[in-house]
Amino acid sequence: ENNMKYLFLCPICLILSVCMVVIQEKKPKNHKVTATVIKGIASAVFVTFGILSSLTCQDLGFARLILAGQILGAVGDIVLELQRFNHKNQLTFYAGGISFFAGHVMYIIALIPKTGSWLVMSAISTVVIAGLICLVMYSVYHKSDLFFKVLSCVYVVGVTSLAMFGLGTFLESQSARTAMLMVGGIFFLNRPGNREKYK
């Protein structure tokens, strides 16, 4: 597939993301600024990959939905990172979360038609896994405000749907592109409820 020639940009995003995590854990001087800058660069590279890939993708509708998801996700990611500088600003947290979730909705809309015979399996898996994650999150954040709980559960459904429909797409048609979509979706499952990192 022609758009796979830009796949080398994905490892760059992964390396930058790992560097950001390491910096967050070790917390050197000015780690917040450094981590935010690295995250911004990673998001820019990720969106660039989407733009270049969409130029050679035969399914323009699919490409545009994926690109819209990448842009919304990048904006949400950066806004969430900015909350590090003022973790009491809940508006930043919610705005970033909503933008990130909207990006996931774009991904899911793009993937559903691609799951084919695995559509039902993907939907059932989403309900079961999202339900279990929400139960665990509720036990952890039982003292949080109701809006946060509802937003978190909605977000969990979004990322779980992305992972399961990504898996369904891969099972329906094995290729480098569908494998990348599946791995990316499963990767996002480690995001729900991780509110502590923004403190």
C-alpha positions, -999 to 999 in steps of 0.1 A, spaced: 0 0 0 14 34 -10 6 51 22 27 26 41 59 42 28 54 69 55 53 42 83 88 51 94 72 82 112 54 59 136 85 46 154 96 82 158 63 90 176 68 59 198 104 69 207 93 104 216 64 91 237 88 67 256 112 97 262 83 117 276 73 89 300 109 85 312 112 122 318 78 122 337 90 94 359 125 108 367 112 143 371 144 162 363 145 200 365 119 217 342 105 182 334 71 196 328 82 219 301 104 193 285 77 166 285 51 190 271 75 200 242 83 164 234 46 155 234 39 184 211 66 172 187 53 136 188 17 148 181 30 169 152 48 140 137 17 118 141 -5 143 123 21 147 96 20 109 90 -18 111 87 -16 140 62 10 123 40 -8 89 42 -42 105 32 -27 119 1 -21 84 -13 -50 66 3 -76 53 -23 -104 54 3 -106 92 8 -136 90 32 -116 66 55 -85 87 53 -103 119 62 -119 104 92 -86 90 104 -69 124 98 -97 142 117 -92 118 146 -55 124 146 -59 161 147 -85 161 175 -64 136 194 -33 157 191 -51 188 203 -66 169 232 -32 154 242 -15 188 242 -43 205 262 -41 177 287 -3 181 290 -8 218 297 -27 209 328 6 199 344 12 236 349 -21 241 368 -36 208 378 -64 226 396 -78 239 363 -105 213 357 -117 231 326 -84 222 308 -87 186 319 -123 183 306 -116 202 274 -86 180 266 -105 149 274 -135 158 252 -112 167 223 -93 134 227 -126 115 229 -139 132 198 -108 120 179 -116 85 190 -152 88 177 -137 97 143 -115 66 144 -144 44 154 -167 57 126 -139 50 101 -133 15 115 -168 1 119 -174 -4 81 -141 -22 79 -148 -49 106 -171 -69 83 -181 -102 98 -163 -93 131 -187 -64 138 -208 -82 164 -177 -97 181 -162 -62 183 -193 -47 198 -198 -74 224 -161 -72 234 -164 -35 238 -194 -37 262 -178 -64 283 -143 -49 286 -155 -13 290 -179 -24 317 -151 -41 336 -128 -11 333 -155 13 345 -161 -9 375 -124 -7 384 -123 30 378 -154 36 399 -137 18 429 -106 40 425 -123 73 419 -154 67 441 -149 101 458 -147 121 425 -175 143 413 -203 128 392 -193 147 360 -158 132 361 -172 97 366 -196 101 337 -169 116 314 -145 89 324 -170 61 316 -178 77 282 -141 80 275 -135 43 284 -162 32 260 -145 53 233 -110 39 237 -123 3 242 -144 6 211 -113 18 192 -93 -12 204 -120 -38 197 -130 -24 163 -93 -21 154 -89 -57 163 -120 -66 143 -107 -47 113 -74 -66 115 -91 -100 117 -113 -91 87 -83 -81 66 -47 -87 77 -24 -60 64 3 -36 77 -23 -8 78 -49 -28 98 -22 -42 121 -11 -6 129 -47 4 136 -51 -26 159 -19 -19 179 -27 18 181 -62 11 194 -50 -14 220 -22 10 231 -48 36 240 -64 12 265 -38 23 290 -51 59 290 -85 57 308 -87 71 343 -51 80 345 -59 113 360 -31 113 386 -4 120 359 -18 155 354 -12 165 390 
